[in-house]
């Protein structure tokens, strides 16, 4: 069978990790290439921030109603639907170069990515053995970051040589191969017995946030993606402006490089230190780096170097926030609460784009580091109360 190697037997989790690697390699375009393509079409950094914020807001509304979809349908089939849809969307962008069409593609693409993240995350959790889940989750993030590392680096080179539309064609082909591989994975999911479908988003939100542990997990997710949005949109655009498009891709790769090695070996740290303490010390280090970035803000190159170093604490925060969430929810509640947990990613990205875009209209770029430092201080205070 295609993609199988003779005498090489992979278990289901290992096959899912390979599938995630291939899909993540394609999804890198939605953030990096999407941002740079809007800049190529003539939009300013502030306008791009507002466009992406509007796209994310639409996605958040969709995500509030996704629980009932996950509870009604097979999650792995939803994941496959995401892959084939993204393959078609990127192929259409190759043929249609129009700003309004591309914004529609961004909206549809982000909704599909969110659907796939929800479906895949639950499948991966349910198929992981309890004693192996922490390590599996760290491996998932590590391998996904390898694909992001390679994707951002290669896309930087491709964009330096080829037109944008040919990069979109390449990404469509990557999703096609991802689909072919993922179709051969044999997934057996037990249907969960539930009394009712959780179709009331307001009730789901109320139940989620009255649980202090789930609220903490949401805060971790929010802060992580507030940080990522700052790096992958605003810092990326500043680097493109100061050094060129090739260095934008290299910057993203430099951030992702340490994530791969730390996350793949995360099990070593989890065995020795409690998850909540690892999160606590990681946020302290992240706060210190942002404060240092503000102090040396007289030189943009110094800021870039320090922001690359933020990959060290983020390497711990990224998988452990997910581990923390699943440790404080039951399997029957996953479809109800996991989509809400993931909105922390969208809300963090949305607030990042709105706040930073608005701030840049009035004060210099260097003050953004101070704003993020204050946000992280609040998270540290919240975690400290629960140690």
ABEGO torsion letter per residue (X at the ends): XBGBBBGBBBBAAAAAAAAAAAAAAAAAAAAAAAAAAAAAAGBBAAAAAAAAAAAAAAAAAAAAAAAAAAAABBAAAAAAAAAAAAAAAAAAAAABBBAAAAAAAAAAAAAAAAAAAAAAAAAAAAABBAAAAAAAAAAAAAAAAAAAAAAAAAAAAAAAABBAAAAAAAAAAAAAAAAAAAAABBBBBBBBBBABBBABAAAAAAAAAABAAAAAAAAAAAAAAAAAAAAAAAAAAAAAAAAEAAAAAAAAAAAAAAAAAAAAAAAAAAAABBAAAAAAAAAAAAAAAAAAAAAAAABAAAAAAAAAAAAAAAAAAAAAAAAAAAAABBAAAAAAAAAAAAAAAAAAAAAAAAAAAAAAAABBAAAAAAAAAAAAAAAAAAAAAAX
